[in-house]
Amino acid sequence: MNILIDDISKRISAGAAYSRDAHASDGLAIHVLDTVGAWIAGRATREGQHLSRLRNSEREAAAPLTSSTLDTLALRVATARLSEVDDVHMPSCTTPGAVVVMTALSLATDLQQRPDAALFIDALHAGYEVMTRLGEAVSGPEILHKGIWPTYLLAPVTAAAVTAKLLNLDWERTAHALAIALSTASGRPGGSVSGGVVGSVGTSARWLLAGLAAKAGCFAALSAAQDFNGDRNLLNGEWPGRSHGIQLSQAPLLSFFADRPAVLGTSIKPYCAAKHAIAAIDGFQTLLRQGIPLDALTKVVVRVPPAHASMIGHRDVSLSRLARITSCGYNLALAAFRPDDLLDIERADAVTAAAVMEFVQKVEVVADAALAHLCPQHYPATLDLFVNDTVIASIAVSNAFGDPDKPFDLVSARNKFRRLVRGIITDSQAERIEQCCLDLDNPTAGRELARMMTAIDVTLISRAVPDMCLDEEHGTGTVPAA
């Protein structure tokens, strides 16, 4: 019998044949830059500051998190993920960069045997492969709507793969690392998987759970390196069938490292919006550039696959930050009147300008079963713009800007990065981070990036916002009563 974990581990241990390919290297560099930008922007938000206070250096013995490498990793993964501008792999409905890149960078300077550049790059590729291939194998887009968050489910095994490669473990130790990590996987954050836990005062633990899951995966690999063993037969029956009630398709796992690099099949998000709404935003911006008269529009009909409509079709953006990120109508209104705000990841309060709120009410999201066949390789949308009963413009988008068939180039990646970090770090810091990300073959690039992230973290601690409880229901901060 073919033991799937062993097969995957042998491929991780051997490394990717494409890891030295120039196209794959350029794509990986852009995704690393994009993820670091997401972390910096997320770290500066109120929610990012709230997360950082879990690590209290003055009362470290009693703090939920410490300054240890594993706790730093957990916070970085959580912070990059909360940004909602990190990359996303559509066929698996996972967000690999936040887990893969933050795990690798967090470990880069602290392992006893520091990885060389080739090993660092191999570890990044291994992480992207594990999350996306396994995400397809468990039908990530389908299980999302059953209460299982694919990224949370696969964060442990992904972080374990990255860590095992950085440790340069042989295939058998790598197999035990993956097995131990799979045993820790939950996948169920509670509440609405796409919308988080809302409706009560406080901050949802959604992002923290993802970070802690990655920490568990790193711990699994470090334990396997010390000769702790897991059940290497998990993927052949126990997981995820009996443990999660999910059918596992073996076909995606057999293409591990064999097809196009997984990182090149992963989309970069040009806006802080649900990926399911980005085709609509991209199409709407295309029509705006053609000179569509905004003032004359009376209705915008957006057609999306039925599974997407319920997620992005709402208009109540007062509910939470995630509501403002997922609402298609709200993000189309920003594209029309406040386009720079599409990359504002704070989204602390809804824009209440009359023009914006009036436009939100003009947007109707319709479930269109005819588009379902394009999923999950694409997250399509069609738009019809009306003046009274007349359609004055239409557009259909299956490949949005940032998708694998319309990828970010270096200029686009830098522009997004500079917008995300604007006002948070200096221009010289931004330039040096760009240089390191685009020169991953340099043996010191990964370690220098990690050191710069630590320095940024320290700087932002000194700039911390006043201690407050984040009201997730209303998306605002409230200073607690004395």
Secondary structure as the mmCIF struct_conf table of DSSP 4:
data_model
#
loop_
_struct_conf.conf_type_id
_struct_conf.id
_struct_conf.beg_label_comp_id
_struct_conf.beg_label_asym_id
_struct_conf.beg_label_seq_id
_struct_conf.end_label_comp_id
_struct_conf.end_label_asym_id
_struct_conf.end_label_seq_id
HELX_RH_AL_P HELX_RH_AL_P1 LEU A 4 ALA A 14
HELX_RH_3T_P HELX_RH_3T_P1 ALA A 17 ARG A 20
HELX_RH_AL_P HELX_RH_AL_P2 ALA A 22 ALA A 44
BEND BEND1 THR A 45 THR A 45
HELX_RH_AL_P HELX_RH_AL_P3 ARG A 46 SER A 52
TURN_TY1_P TURN_TY1_P1 ARG A 53 LEU A 54
STRN STRN1 ARG A 55 ARG A 55
HELX_RH_3T_P HELX_RH_3T_P2 SER A 57 ARG A 59
TURN_TY1_P TURN_TY1_P2 GLU A 60 ALA A 62
BEND BEND2 ALA A 63 PRO A 64
STRN STRN2 LEU A 65 LEU A 65
BEND BEND3 SER A 67 SER A 68
HELX_RH_AL_P HELX_RH_AL_P4 THR A 69 LEU A 82
TURN_TY1_P TURN_TY1_P3 SER A 83 SER A 83
BEND BEND4 GLU A 84 GLU A 84
BEND BEND5 ASP A 86 ASP A 86
STRN STRN3 VAL A 88 HIS A 89
TURN_TY1_P TURN_TY1_P4 MET A 90 CYS A 93
STRN STRN4 THR A 94 THR A 94
HELX_RH_AL_P HELX_RH_AL_P5 PRO A 96 ALA A 108
TURN_TY1_P TURN_TY1_P5 THR A 109 ASP A 110
BEND BEND6 LEU A 111 GLN A 113
HELX_RH_AL_P HELX_RH_AL_P6 ALA A 117 ALA A 137
TURN_TY1_P TURN_TY1_P6 VAL A 138 SER A 139
HELX_RH_AL_P HELX_RH_AL_P7 GLY A 140 LEU A 144
TURN_TY1_P TURN_TY1_P7 HIS A 145 GLY A 147
HELX_RH_AL_P HELX_RH_AL_P8 PRO A 150 LEU A 166
TURN_TY1_P TURN_TY1_P8 LEU A 167 ASN A 168
HELX_RH_AL_P HELX_RH_AL_P9 TRP A 171 SER A 183
TURN_TY1_P TURN_TY1_P9 THR A 184 THR A 184
BEND BEND7 GLY A 190 GLY A 191
STRN STRN5 SER A 192 SER A 192
TURN_TY1_P TURN_TY1_P10 VAL A 193 GLY A 195
STRN STRN6 GLY A 196 GLY A 196
BEND BEND8 VAL A 197 VAL A 197
BEND BEND9 GLY A 199 VAL A 201
STRN STRN7 GLY A 202 GLY A 202
BEND BEND10 ALA A 205 ALA A 205
HELX_RH_AL_P HELX_RH_AL_P10 ARG A 206 ALA A 225
TURN_TY1_P TURN_TY1_P11 GLN A 226 ASP A 227
TURN_TY1_P TURN_TY1_P12 ARG A 232 ASN A 233
HELX_RH_3T_P HELX_RH_3T_P3 LEU A 234 ASN A 236
TURN_TY1_P TURN_TY1_P13 GLY A 237 GLY A 237
HELX_RH_PI_P HELX_RH_PI_P1 GLU A 238 ARG A 242
HELX_RH_AL_P HELX_RH_AL_P11 SER A 243 HIS A 244
BEND BEND11 GLN A 250 GLN A 250
HELX_RH_AL_P HELX_RH_AL_P12 ALA A 251 LEU A 254
TURN_TY1_P TURN_TY1_P14 SER A 255 ALA A 258
BEND BEND12 ASP A 259 ARG A 260
HELX_RH_3T_P HELX_RH_3T_P4 ALA A 262 GLY A 265
BEND BEND13 THR A 266 THR A 266
STRN STRN8 SER A 267 SER A 267
HELX_LH_PP_P HELX_LH_PP_P1 ILE A 268 LYS A 269
BEND BEND14 PRO A 270 ALA A 273
HELX_RH_AL_P HELX_RH_AL_P13 LYS A 275 ARG A 289
TURN_TY1_P TURN_TY1_P15 GLN A 290 GLY A 291
HELX_RH_3T_P HELX_RH_3T_P5 LEU A 294 ALA A 296
STRN STRN9 LYS A 299 VAL A 304
HELX_RH_AL_P HELX_RH_AL_P14 PRO A 306 ILE A 312
TURN_TY1_P TURN_TY1_P16 VAL A 317 SER A 318
BEND BEND15 LEU A 319 LEU A 319
HELX_RH_AL_P HELX_RH_AL_P15 ARG A 321 THR A 326
HELX_RH_AL_P HELX_RH_AL_P16 CYS A 328 PHE A 337
HELX_RH_3T_P HELX_RH_3T_P6 PRO A 339 LEU A 343
BEND BEND16 ASP A 349 ASP A 349
HELX_RH_AL_P HELX_RH_AL_P17 ALA A 354 VAL A 360
TURN_TY1_P TURN_TY1_P17 GLN A 361 LYS A 362
STRN STRN10 VAL A 363 ALA A 367
HELX_RH_3T_P HELX_RH_3T_P7 ALA A 369 LEU A 374
TURN_TY1_P TURN_TY1_P18 CYS A 375 GLN A 377
STRN STRN11 ALA A 381 VAL A 387
TURN_TY1_P TURN_TY1_P19 ASN A 388 ASP A 389
STRN STRN12 THR A 390 VAL A 397
BEND BEND17 SER A 398 ASN A 399
TURN_TY1_P TURN_TY1_P20 PHE A 401 GLY A 402
BEND BEND18 ASP A 403 ASP A 403
TURN_TY1_P TURN_TY1_P21 PRO A 404 ASP A 405
BEND BEND19 LYS A 406 LYS A 406
HELX_RH_AL_P HELX_RH_AL_P18 LEU A 410 VAL A 421
TURN_TY1_P TURN_TY1_P22 ARG A 422 ILE A 424
BEND BEND20 ILE A 425 ILE A 425
HELX_RH_AL_P HELX_RH_AL_P19 ASP A 427 CYS A 437
TURN_TY1_P TURN_TY1_P23 LEU A 438 ASP A 441
BEND BEND21 ASN A 442 ASN A 442
TURN_TY1_P TURN_TY1_P24 PRO A 443 THR A 444
HELX_RH_AL_P HELX_RH_AL_P20 ALA A 445 SER A 462
TURN_TY1_P TURN_TY1_P25 ARG A 463 ARG A 463
HELX_LH_PP_P HELX_LH_PP_P2 ALA A 464 ASP A 467
STRN STRN13 CYS A 469 ASP A 471
TURN_TY1_P TURN_TY1_P26 GLU A 472 GLY A 475
STRN STRN14 THR A 476 THR A 478
HELX_LH_PP_P HELX_LH_PP_P3 VAL A 479 ALA A 481
#
